[in-house]
Amino acid sequence: MEFSLGLVEVSSLGNAIMMLDEMTKTADVEFVACERKLGGRLVTIVIKGSVSAVEASVKAGVEAAKRMGCLKAYDVIARPHKEIFKFF
């Protein structure tokens, strides 16, 4: 099965958890990883699923993060190469 990865980076773990809740309620996606950097000041949430589900989920996460004022970056990677998973 082909899938996509979605990444959304926000400030603080609490914001990331609230955003992830919104993302997983929006579309049928699977939580892959939570990467914390700079002592937890930057948190990247990684999800996977179909291209359309990941796009919808990332869009919902971005909107939630913007409402909280904590959005740093986001991206959707359609059909990622298997070597990318070494980073998670």
ChimeraX commands (.cxc) that place a marker at each C-alpha (Angstrom):
marker #1 position 0.00,0.00,0.00 radius 0.5
marker #1 position 1.25,3.44,-0.84 radius 0.5
marker #1 position 1.01,6.04,1.88 radius 0.5
marker #1 position 2.06,9.55,2.74 radius 0.5
marker #1 position 3.77,11.13,5.71 radius 0.5
marker #1 position 2.63,14.34,7.34 radius 0.5
marker #1 position 4.83,16.44,9.62 radius 0.5
marker #1 position 3.78,19.40,11.72 radius 0.5
marker #1 position 6.18,21.24,14.03 radius 0.5
marker #1 position 4.93,23.34,16.93 radius 0.5
marker #1 position 6.27,24.87,20.12 radius 0.5
marker #1 position 5.77,22.82,23.32 radius 0.5
marker #1 position 4.59,19.29,23.94 radius 0.5
marker #1 position 1.21,20.38,25.29 radius 0.5
marker #1 position 0.38,22.19,22.07 radius 0.5
marker #1 position 1.57,19.18,20.06 radius 0.5
marker #1 position -0.77,16.84,21.97 radius 0.5
marker #1 position -3.78,19.10,21.44 radius 0.5
marker #1 position -2.92,19.44,17.76 radius 0.5
marker #1 position -2.44,15.66,17.36 radius 0.5
marker #1 position -5.87,15.08,18.89 radius 0.5
marker #1 position -7.40,17.37,16.27 radius 0.5
marker #1 position -5.41,15.70,13.49 radius 0.5
marker #1 position -6.42,12.15,14.37 radius 0.5
marker #1 position -10.09,13.10,14.76 radius 0.5
marker #1 position -10.12,14.70,11.30 radius 0.5
marker #1 position -8.97,11.78,9.13 radius 0.5
marker #1 position -7.98,8.13,9.25 radius 0.5
marker #1 position -4.26,8.54,9.96 radius 0.5
marker #1 position -1.76,6.71,12.13 radius 0.5
marker #1 position 0.52,8.43,14.64 radius 0.5
marker #1 position 4.14,7.54,13.82 radius 0.5
marker #1 position 6.41,9.63,16.01 radius 0.5
marker #1 position 6.85,12.62,18.26 radius 0.5
marker #1 position 10.26,14.24,17.91 radius 0.5
marker #1 position 11.31,16.71,20.62 radius 0.5
marker #1 position 14.15,19.16,20.03 radius 0.5
marker #1 position 15.70,22.04,21.99 radius 0.5
marker #1 position 14.67,20.59,25.32 radius 0.5
marker #1 position 11.07,20.13,24.20 radius 0.5
marker #1 position 10.62,23.67,22.93 radius 0.5
marker #1 position 10.10,22.33,19.39 radius 0.5
marker #1 position 7.98,19.25,18.83 radius 0.5
marker #1 position 7.36,17.56,15.49 radius 0.5
marker #1 position 4.39,15.25,15.10 radius 0.5
marker #1 position 4.62,12.64,12.32 radius 0.5
marker #1 position 1.57,10.83,10.93 radius 0.5
marker #1 position 0.99,8.45,8.04 radius 0.5
marker #1 position -1.96,7.40,5.91 radius 0.5
marker #1 position -3.38,7.85,2.44 radius 0.5
marker #1 position -2.44,11.03,0.61 radius 0.5
marker #1 position -5.89,12.59,0.99 radius 0.5
marker #1 position -6.21,11.62,4.67 radius 0.5
marker #1 position -2.76,13.00,5.52 radius 0.5
marker #1 position -3.42,16.24,3.65 radius 0.5
marker #1 position -6.74,16.73,5.49 radius 0.5
marker #1 position -5.17,15.85,8.82 radius 0.5
marker #1 position -2.18,18.18,8.36 radius 0.5
marker #1 position -4.51,20.99,7.30 radius 0.5
marker #1 position -6.55,20.51,10.48 radius 0.5
marker #1 position -3.37,20.39,12.58 radius 0.5
marker #1 position -2.02,23.55,10.98 radius 0.5
marker #1 position -5.29,25.39,11.62 radius 0.5
marker #1 position -5.29,24.24,15.26 radius 0.5
marker #1 position -1.66,25.26,15.72 radius 0.5
marker #1 position -2.32,28.67,14.19 radius 0.5
marker #1 position -5.23,29.20,16.61 radius 0.5
marker #1 position -2.87,28.38,19.49 radius 0.5
marker #1 position -0.13,30.58,18.03 radius 0.5
marker #1 position 2.47,27.81,18.06 radius 0.5
marker #1 position 2.95,26.73,14.42 radius 0.5
marker #1 position 6.56,26.50,13.27 radius 0.5
marker #1 position 6.53,24.34,10.08 radius 0.5
marker #1 position 4.62,21.62,8.24 radius 0.5
marker #1 position 4.86,19.37,5.18 radius 0.5
marker #1 position 3.27,16.39,3.46 radius 0.5
marker #1 position 5.48,13.81,1.76 radius 0.5
marker #1 position 3.57,11.67,-0.73 radius 0.5
marker #1 position 4.94,8.16,-1.29 radius 0.5
marker #1 position 8.13,8.62,0.75 radius 0.5
marker #1 position 11.18,6.49,0.04 radius 0.5
marker #1 position 11.70,3.74,2.63 radius 0.5
marker #1 position 15.04,5.26,3.64 radius 0.5
marker #1 position 13.23,8.24,5.18 radius 0.5
marker #1 position 12.07,6.06,8.06 radius 0.5
marker #1 position 15.65,5.93,9.39 radius 0.5
marker #1 position 15.02,9.44,10.69 radius 0.5
marker #1 position 12.08,8.45,12.92 radius 0.5
marker link #1:1,2 radius 0.2
marker link #1:2,3 radius 0.2
marker link #1:3,4 radius 0.2
marker link #1:4,5 radius 0.2
marker link #1:5,6 radius 0.2
marker link #1:6,7 radius 0.2
marker link #1:7,8 radius 0.2
marker link #1:8,9 radius 0.2
marker link #1:9,10 radius 0.2
marker link #1:10,11 radius 0.2
marker link #1:11,12 radius 0.2
marker link #1:12,13 radius 0.2
marker link #1:13,14 radius 0.2
marker link #1:14,15 radius 0.2
marker link #1:15,16 radius 0.2
marker link #1:16,17 radius 0.2
marker link #1:17,18 radius 0.2
marker link #1:18,19 radius 0.2
marker link #1:19,20 radius 0.2
marker link #1:20,21 radius 0.2
marker link #1:21,22 radius 0.2
marker link #1:22,23 radius 0.2
marker link #1:23,24 radius 0.2
marker link #1:24,25 radius 0.2
marker link #1:25,26 radius 0.2
marker link #1:26,27 radius 0.2
marker link #1:27,28 radius 0.2
marker link #1:28,29 radius 0.2
marker link #1:29,30 radius 0.2
marker link #1:30,31 radius 0.2
marker link #1:31,32 radius 0.2
marker link #1:32,33 radius 0.2
marker link #1:33,34 radius 0.2
marker link #1:34,35 radius 0.2
marker link #1:35,36 radius 0.2
marker link #1:36,37 radius 0.2
marker link #1:37,38 radius 0.2
marker link #1:38,39 radius 0.2
marker link #1:39,40 radius 0.2
marker link #1:40,41 radius 0.2
marker link #1:41,42 radius 0.2
marker link #1:42,43 radius 0.2
marker link #1:43,44 radius 0.2
marker link #1:44,45 radius 0.2
marker link #1:45,46 radius 0.2
marker link #1:46,47 radius 0.2
marker link #1:47,48 radius 0.2
marker link #1:48,49 radius 0.2
marker link #1:49,50 radius 0.2
marker link #1:50,51 radius 0.2
marker link #1:51,52 radius 0.2
marker link #1:52,53 radius 0.2
marker link #1:53,54 radius 0.2
marker link #1:54,55 radius 0.2
marker link #1:55,56 radius 0.2
marker link #1:56,57 radius 0.2
marker link #1:57,58 radius 0.2
marker link #1:58,59 radius 0.2
marker link #1:59,60 radius 0.2
marker link #1:60,61 radius 0.2
marker link #1:61,62 radius 0.2
marker link #1:62,63 radius 0.2
marker link #1:63,64 radius 0.2
marker link #1:64,65 radius 0.2
marker link #1:65,66 radius 0.2
marker link #1:66,67 radius 0.2
marker link #1:67,68 radius 0.2
marker link #1:68,69 radius 0.2
marker link #1:69,70 radius 0.2
marker link #1:70,71 radius 0.2
marker link #1:71,72 radius 0.2
marker link #1:72,73 radius 0.2
marker link #1:73,74 radius 0.2
marker link #1:74,75 radius 0.2
marker link #1:75,76 radius 0.2
marker link #1:76,77 radius 0.2
marker link #1:77,78 radius 0.2
marker link #1:78,79 radius 0.2
marker link #1:79,80 radius 0.2
marker link #1:80,81 radius 0.2
marker link #1:81,82 radius 0.2
marker link #1:82,83 radius 0.2
marker link #1:83,84 radius 0.2
marker link #1:84,85 radius 0.2
marker link #1:85,86 radius 0.2
marker link #1:86,87 radius 0.2
marker link #1:87,88 radius 0.2
view
